[in-house]
Amino acid sequence: MRWHHHLCLLALVLACSSRKTEYKVPAFAQFPCPVGTHPDVRNVGGEVFRTCADAQGNFEGPSVSWDLRTGAISSKRTYRHGKPSGTATNYHANGKILSVGEYVDGVQNGEWRIWDEDGNLKVIDEYYYGKLIDEKMFPAPDKKK
């Protein structure tokens, strides 16, 4: 290949890599960002995160994620200074709640409840600033035919 062919190929690669992917943001992920932040959408392994970010790129305020293939919601949480803070809710692919719990300074704290895909409570974990201190397991309900 001649030098001008290399230059054209390089220009094509740069043009393609500099394009920002646009994602259709579902209604559940449309919310205002706090003052001093801007909307930020990121794809992490097929899961799309719609958050608010500060000037340094740290998450700040509400955040929602969804599966890029199905459009199903995956999680809702809030960030403070780039760390999860407050209530976090995670969802099964069928839209039912998988888990709900609290974050304090980026670590799990207090009671976390976990459900199966049918909505049956499976586990209650108790955390103390990131350390699991208690776990209660619940048997699967009998499925009658």
C-alpha positions in Angstrom: 0.0 0.0 0.0 1.2 3.5 -0.8 1.5 6.1 1.9 -1.7 7.9 0.8 -3.7 4.7 1.1 -2.4 4.4 4.7 -3.4 8.0 5.4 -6.9 7.3 4.0 -7.2 4.2 6.1 -6.1 6.1 9.2 -8.6 8.9 8.5 -11.4 6.3 8.2 -10.5 4.6 11.4 -10.3 7.9 13.3 -13.6 9.0 11.9 -15.4 5.8 12.9 -13.8 5.6 16.4 -14.6 9.3 17.2 -18.4 8.8 16.6 -20.3 8.8 19.8 -22.9 6.0 19.9 -26.4 7.4 20.5 -28.8 5.3 22.5 -32.6 5.6 22.6 -33.2 6.5 26.2 -36.5 4.9 27.5 -39.0 7.0 29.4 -38.0 5.4 32.8 -34.5 6.8 32.3 -35.4 10.3 31.5 -34.9 12.5 34.5 -33.3 15.9 35.2 -29.7 16.1 36.5 -28.6 18.0 39.6 -27.2 21.5 39.1 -23.5 21.3 38.0 -23.9 18.0 36.3 -24.8 16.8 32.8 -26.5 13.7 31.4 -24.1 10.8 30.7 -25.0 7.6 28.8 -22.5 4.7 28.9 -22.6 1.1 27.5 -20.9 -1.4 29.9 -21.0 -4.9 28.4 -24.4 -4.5 26.9 -25.9 -2.8 29.9 -26.6 0.9 29.2 -26.3 3.4 32.1 -28.1 6.7 32.0 -26.6 8.8 34.8 -25.6 12.4 35.6 -21.9 13.2 35.8 -19.9 16.1 37.2 -17.1 17.9 35.3 -14.6 15.2 36.3 -16.9 12.4 35.0 -17.9 11.1 38.4 -21.5 10.0 38.7 -23.7 12.3 40.7 -27.4 12.0 41.3 -29.8 9.5 39.9 -28.8 6.6 37.7 -30.7 4.0 35.7 -29.5 1.0 33.7 -31.1 -1.2 31.2 -30.3 -4.2 28.9 -29.4 -2.9 25.5 -30.9 -6.0 23.7 -34.2 -6.1 25.5 -34.7 -2.6 26.8 -35.6 -4.1 30.2 -34.6 -2.0 33.2 -31.7 -3.5 35.2 -31.2 -1.1 38.1 -32.0 2.2 39.7 -29.7 4.0 42.2 -28.3 7.3 43.3 -24.6 8.4 43.3 -22.9 10.9 45.6 -19.3 12.0 44.8 -19.0 9.0 42.4 -20.1 6.4 44.9 -23.5 4.6 45.2 -25.5 6.3 48.0 -29.1 5.6 49.2 -31.5 3.1 48.0 -30.6 0.8 45.1 -33.0 -1.5 43.3 -32.0 -4.2 40.9 -34.4 -6.0 38.5 -34.7 -9.5 36.9 -34.9 -9.6 33.1 -38.7 -10.1 33.5 -39.0 -6.7 35.2 -39.6 -8.0 38.7 -37.5 -6.8 41.6 -34.3 -8.8 42.2 -32.9 -6.9 45.2 -33.4 -3.7 47.2 -31.0 -2.2 49.7 -29.1 0.8 50.9 -25.6 2.1 50.1 -23.6 4.4 52.4 -20.4 5.9 51.0 -20.3 3.3 48.2 -20.8 0.2 50.4 -23.8 -1.9 51.3 -25.3 -1.0 54.6 -28.4 -2.3 56.5 -30.9 -4.7 55.2 -30.8 -6.1 51.6 -33.7 -8.1 50.3 -33.4 -10.5 47.4 -36.3 -12.1 45.5 -36.4 -14.9 42.8 -37.9 -14.3 39.3 -41.3 -15.2 40.6 -41.3 -12.5 43.3 -40.7 -14.9 46.2 -38.4 -13.6 49.0 -35.2 -15.7 49.0 -32.7 -13.9 51.2 -32.4 -11.1 53.7 -28.8 -10.0 54.1 -27.7 -7.5 56.8 -24.6 -5.4 56.2 -22.7 -3.1 58.4 -20.7 -0.7 56.3 -19.9 -3.2 53.6 -19.4 -6.3 55.9 -22.1 -9.0 55.7 -23.1 -9.6 59.4 -26.2 -11.8 59.0 -28.1 -13.7 56.3 -31.5 -15.2 56.5 -32.5 -17.7 53.8 -36.1 -18.5 52.8 -37.1 -21.9 51.3 -38.6 -21.9 47.8 -42.4 -22.1 48.0 -44.1 -25.4 47.1 -45.3 -25.3 43.5 -48.6 -27.2 43.3 -49.5 -28.7 40.0 
